Amino acid sequence: PVRWLLDRALLMPTAPGTVVLPREVALALRGGRAHRELCAEPPDPGPVVEHPPATVDAAAAGAAQAALALVEQLATCWSTEGPAVLRAGGLGARELKRTAVLLDTPEPEAAFWIELAYAAGLLAPDGEADERCAPTPGYDEWLALPAAERWAALVTAWLATTRVPGLVGTRDSKGRLLAALGPGLDRGPAAALRHRVLTLLAALPAGHAPAADGVQRRVGWELPRRMPEETRVRLCEAVLAEAERLGVTGRGAFASFARPLLRLPRPDGPAAAEQLRDQLPEPLDHFLLQADLTAIAPGPLRPDVRRIMDAAADVESKGGATVYRFTAASVRRALDAGWTPDELHAFLADHSRTPVPQPLGYLVDDVARRHGRLRVGAATSYLRCEDEALLTQLVADRRAAPLRLRRLAPTVLISELAPDTLLTRLRDLGFAPAAESADGALVTLRAEARRT
């Protein structure tokens, strides 16, 4: 049959063993139709689920509050131990998994928060030889803003970015794994598609939440050739999920306070922040201490209070209220960060609406009593002598001030100078020191004969 079709030009050879159906023949077989279905009217995005608009806004505002807390938690984690950057760029799978554990989120969601913070200019590689990611100076400026303005800045950056966090963990056309913050996540039409999906949601009556496949059908009808269907479907799914995480939508419906962000030619962040401000609860400056070494924050804490609580206690559960638990390790963490026992006692007494339980006070004092008994420091060289009076004379000698000597024990001094430099300086001062090895044996240092 193939030979017969070739002889009559109903099939055309393109390569050995390969034939194609000519366009004219295909059109004739389809009755002149170029498309399987031709729909002149846009498909309806239904069915929709109706929610009270107030419920939608409340759910979206709660998600917005949670988004701010997660971004701040991410930056706090990376402030002390930022992940290493791969040679090819981006984060390794192990670093992404570690960050997901710290944030208590699935890895795809952790990748989204990382990419969002990067798009907003809050995180970036530090550019050092051993390159790591860390918060930027812009993060500190962002953190000083009111909560509603911080949220508007995040969403504005999300709307503008061409990077697609939903592609993290997939492979490119060459089979390479796509990493968070790495190359290969940019998709040119991503920002336009994101705006179009949100515009479709915003055009529905308030509180109406369409099904995801309905949104995909509508976008496919409007942009049939903008990108491959598989990519378009993946991006639509990502936009809907990310909008829900950010608080742009609530229960699948568009939030009223997010509408100014769709204005052209640029989003109106201040207007969106002003409308969201009424939806967010006022940050609290207090919590409730319990006898079981826990504390309950009945709402979002003020940033300064939350930072100390995060240092001194572990988050046990989140939700409408946050439950913290004090442990020996968490109190030691606060002491390591520079807080004194008296400051911790004062902080707990000032910000708790309930009396400070005795077990918590005992815990702070007990950890503080053991904290710092072992000391770790750095010294380039040491000086020891059985004659304590000689060391006392050396420390008191004003000429020895440049040696930066510090007494660790009656018979031991340390210095920041290198051993050979310290030997030379002491001899210049009229002393007669000798060098010793790590095991205390006397070492003779002979000057090397130099030749040109």
Order of alpha helices (4+ residues) and beta strands (2+ residues): alpha-beta-beta-alpha-beta-alpha-alpha-alpha-beta-beta-alpha-alpha-alpha-beta-alpha-alpha-beta-beta-alpha-beta-beta-alpha-beta-beta-alpha-alpha-alpha-beta-alpha-beta-beta-alpha-beta-beta
